[in-house]
Amino acid sequence: MKELAKYADYLFVLSFVALVLAAYGAFTGSDIWLASSQWALVAIGMVVYATYIKMKATAK
């Protein structure tokens, strides 16, 4: 179960990257692959899933 906690940390980092892409799109008006609101939704989804994985890994 410890390896799941490692993947949760990677997801937290990736969600931060998605949040940076959302901010970039919002302030420059230039989107990268997705609109900035979609990047924010991706970041939220990754944080929720990473929190779930972290709770699952530390449940025992």
Secondary structure, 3 states (H helix, E strand, C coil): CHHHHHHHHHHHHHHHHHHHHHHHHHHHCCCCCCCHHHHHHHHHHHHHHHHHHHHHHCCC
